[in-house]
Structures are given as C-alpha cells and as structure tokens.
Amino acid sequence: MRVLSWEQLIGAEVAVSEPVAMSIGVFDGVHRGHRCLIELIRGYAHDTVPAVLTFRQNPARRLRPQYYHGDVESFQQRLEKLKQLGVTTVIAAEFTTQFQQLTGEEFLDLLRACLPLRYLAIGPNFRCGREMQMTARDVRRYLENLGVRVDIAIPVVDNDIKLPVSSTVIRRAVLDGELERVRHLLGSDFEVDVADVPLQQHGSQCRVRKRDCLQVLPQTGLFEVELLGGGSTHRDTLEITENHFGWTQNCNTTDRIRFLRQLKSHE
C-alpha cells in the first residue's frame, strides 16, 4: 500500500495514473460502517484502484478540542486496517488552516485535477469545504454533473443500541469501559498504540501520562490486557488513574496494549 501526503498529490510529486475508486473520511477506528465503504470502492470496477483520503489527525481535535476525548485508533493502526481491507492507496491530509479554507467545490476540483477519479463512496453524514457547508448530497450532485459516480452508503445500524455505528458511539463506549460493545462495533479488539508515546519506568511499573496518549482511554479502573511487542504477547493487569495508566511488564517490550476486559471500576 502506498501512502501519499495531500501536498505530494496536489504538488504533482507523485502521479496517480490509474482510475480511482475512492472514499473520504477520518476513518477513526476503522469500524463496521467504514468497512461497508471499503467494500463499495473495492467492488466498483476491476480496473480501478481502491483509495482512501483521510487525515493524520482527527479534525475534531482542532475544531472542538474541549469536547474531544481522543482518537479511537492511531494513524498507524488505521493504515494497517485499511491495508488488510484491500485499500491500495491512502492520501493523508493535514487539517491545516489552508486546507480548512478550501470550499467544497475547490477541494473536489483539486482532487479531480490530481487523479483520475471515477467513483466516490461516502457516508450520509459526510460534509466538506469551508465551515462544512457541502453535504453528501451536494457532493453527489456536483460530481455526477462532472461524470463521477457517487454513492452515499446506507448507515450500518447496530441492533443492540439502535444507533448507526460511528466513531462517536465507539468513543463513548471506550470511556465507559464497555469493551465488549467496543469490540462488537469496531469489529476487533480495542488497542492503544504506545510505540511513539513516552514511557516511564516507575519502580516495578511501566507508566504513561494520559496527556501524552492521543487515543481515547477508559475512565479510571483496573483492566485485563495483553501487551504486544517484540514479536511476543504477555497477559497483564493495567490500572488507569486520573493522570496515568500503567502495567508491570518492562517498558522496552511494549508497543501495543490490547484491552480484554474491565476487572474493577474506580468510580
């Protein structure tokens, strides 16, 4: 899978010559709803390249920092899942002031100018452009007038909670420590990526400051986890306090933490 930056794409540093079937979104926590979008672009036509345009960091971190509790998955985790699902090209944008000021039409025109876009699959709540003024239906109307087919996917509704599967719903479930629900909505175990997070050896415990982790975490409590790293997996107990989370294994051997179940709540 090739990963291009938005700047590489619009600067013509890397050419995308094959016809493209694309989806656009944050893809924070590549969940069951996202998988339907991937199925659409993979199944569109045999001669198209399945591609995704996403963001390195969730725009909500910049737009609504006071309400944003963290990413469901790290950028690296999202790339790994997209690759497993058959996406062959990812365009990663930074949500800069310049990017934010593009109108929806300017954004779509840039995209069409830089790659042969044949098909686009988006969710019903998709919005783009300055102040998010362009809706999914606006995008479909605009692009189909230019010869690009656009499908707006039907929301994937979870029967248990009677709500569409979304990163917001998953984020809330993580905060509440509802790991079985997270696993069901996400389609995989919830994992925290600590490969690039500062780890502190504190006596016999490896500890992380919560403010150094960009991912959402359950609120305080004791959890059964698996520690992944160095080609091995170790079962351990992880404690989340108000400011830190920590476990007993050596810091140098842990890249990911897979949450299995909550043992105790500190509430």
Order of alpha helices (4+ residues) and beta strands (2+ residues): beta-alpha-beta-alpha-beta-alpha-alpha-beta-alpha-alpha-beta-beta-beta-alpha-beta-beta-beta-alpha-alpha-beta-beta-beta-beta-beta-beta-beta
